[in-house]
Amino acid sequence: MRASLRSRRRRALAPHERLERGLDAPEDGARARGERSPVDAPNGHESGAGADEDHLVGHPEVVRAEGLFASGDPELARELQYDLAVPGRWVTAVNSLKLVSSMASATLPQIAVAEYLARGGFDRHIRAARVLYRQSRDRLIDLVGKHFPRDTRVTRPGGGFVAWLELPKSVDAVALYHRALAEGISIAPGPLFSAREKYRHFIRLNFAQGWDERTTAAMTRLGRLVAS
């Protein structure tokens, strides 16, 4: 079951849940990690998600939330498909629908997720991931400085795992893409991100894969292609 709610009803939902169940409604996982939040759309409640405004199974009070309440995380919700419901006075009807549709949710994964979150496992994972991504970003910047033309500029992103490179204006990013691909190197040319084919001398690189001899050698070859 999925709801599409107006902003005022979404804002009113969290305090209602806290009052009814004594739960906190924390910020979603992306915001907690400093990432950009979706525009006006909490997890699982995108506009036009297959339901009329303020309507769900005939009752506007019944709302489905993926990791929105309690200590759930949206990434875990998507991977393990665990949900929470706020049926209010329709709890009996919702339980009946649940019984005839899927009998019951898998108990063991729910217990495992609850234990993992309660013991701080996911928080530790995020902290470790931040360190790895930061080190990988810094390694990318170092390789650009060593192997690319001196007038190449590179961003230093505070989050995520991609960086933008501004190459010398004489470099055509699309042509570079095809030359790099012929050598087994994948890049994202700037015009791919512009409806007007702007950013002709920009490329985007992903550093999430980490660094080893193969990826380091690829950066060296890419720098030579840019310079040639």
N, C-alpha and C positions, 0 to 999 in steps of 0.2 A: 504494500500500500504506500502511495506517495502523495504528498500534498503540495499545493502551490499556494502560498499565502502572501497577502499584502504585507508591506513592511510593518505597519502598525500592529498587525496580529503577530508577526514574528517577534517584535520587541516585547509584546505582552506575554509571550509564551514562556520565556525563561523564568521570570519571577513566579509565575503560576506553578511551574514545575518545582521550584525551590520550596514554595509554601506547601505543596501537596506531599512531596516526598522527602523534603529536607536535603535536597541535592544542590550542589553548586553547578552552575553552567559556565565553565571556564572558556577562555578564548580558544578558538579552533587551533589545530596543530600548526597550520601555516603561520598564523599570526604570532603564536608563542615562540616560533623559531625565527621571527624577524622577517618572514617572507611577506610578499604583497598579498593582501586578502582579496577574495572574490568580491565583486561589486554587488552589494545589496543582495546577497544570496547565501544564506547559511548552508552548511553541508546537507545535501539531499533535498534541497528545496529550490531548485532552479526554477525560474519562471517558465511556465508552459511545460511542466514535467509530466504531462499526461493527465492532469486533473483540472477541473474548472476552478476558478478563483474561490477560495474559502470553502471548498467542497471536497469531501473524501468519504467514500462509501456511504454517502447520504448524510454524513454528520460532520460538520466543520470542526468539532472539538477533537477529533481523532487525528493525531499527527504522527508521522513516522520520522525518526531522526537517526541518522547514521553517526554515532559517536559524538553527537552534539551535547549531550548531557552527561552527568557523572564524570568519570575520569576517562571516557572513551577517546580514542584518537581517530581522525578520519582515515589515515592511511591503514590502520589496523582494521577499521570497519570495512573498507573496500576489499582488503585481502581476505578477511575471514568471514565477511558477510554477517556480522552481528549487528542487530538493531535494537533500539529502544522505542517504546511507544508511550504516548501520553493520552490514553483513551478517556480519562475522566469518568463520567457517569456511564460511558459506553463500554466499560471494561468487560462486562459479561458477553456482549455481542462480539467484541474483538477477540476474546478468548475462544468463542465458538468458531469464528472464521479461521482462526489460527489452527484449531483442532481439525477442521475439515479440509484445510488446504495443505498443511505440512506437519500435522501432528505436534511436533515439538522441535525446538531448536537444539542443535548439538550442544550438550551440556559440557563435555570435556573441553572443547575450545574456549567456551565462555569462562570456565574456571581458570584455564591456563592464562588467558588474556588478563583477567582480573588480578591474578597473582603476579603476572609480569609487570603490570602497571603499578600495583600496590608496592612492590619491592623496588620500584624505581628503575626497572630494566630498560624501559623505553627512553627515559631521560638520559641514562648512561649511554645508550646507543646514539642518541642525538649529539651528545657532547663529543663522543669519539668521532662521529661523522664530521662534525664541524672542524675538528683538528685535521682530519685527513684531507678534507676539501681545501682548507686553508693552505696546507703544505703543498698540495697538488697545484693550486693556483699560483703560489709563489714559484714553484718549479717551472711552470709555463712561462711566467714573466721573465725568469732568469734565462730560459732557452731562447726566448724572443730577443732579449738583449744580446745574446751571444751570436745568434745565427741569422738574424734578419737585418735588413738595411737600417742604418742609424736613424733615419727619419721615420721609422715605424713606431706607432704609438699603440699601447695596449691598455685596456681598462683593468682596474683592480677591484673586482666585484666584492661586495661585503657579504654576499650570500649566493646560493645557487652553485652551478658547476659549469658555466660557460663564460667565456671572455671574448670581447670584441677587439679586433686589430684594425687600426687604420694604417693602410699600406701607402707607399708613395703613390701620388696621383697618376703616375704613368702605368700603374698595374691595373689590369682589368680583372676583377674578381671572378667573373664567370669563366673567362679564358683560363685563369689560374685553377679554377675548380676542375676543369676538364684535364688539364695537364697533371694536376695532383692525383686525380682519380686513376689516370693511366699508370701511375706508380703505386697504386694501392693506398692512397692517402685520401681520406674523406674530410672535406671542409664545407662550411655553409657560406656561400657568397652573399654579400650584402643585398643585391637586388632581389633576392628571394624574399626579403622581408619588407619590400616596398612595392605598392601598387603602381608607382610611377618609375620603377626601376632606378631609384636613387641608390646611394652608397656603393657606387661602382668600384671603389677601391677599398672596400671594407670586407672583412671576413669574420665569421664567428667560429670559435674553436671550443670543443668540449674537453674538459680536463677531469671528468669523473672517473675515467678508466684507470687513472694512476699512471705511474711512470716506470718503465723498464727499458731494457736495451732496444726493443723494437719500437716503442713509442718515441723514445728519445731520438733514435735514428730517423724516424719519420719527420720529426720537427726540424732536424738538421737539413734533410732533403727539401722540405717545404721552404725553409729559409733561402736555400739556394735557388729554388724555382722563382721565388719572389725577386731575388736579386738579378736573375738572368734576363 
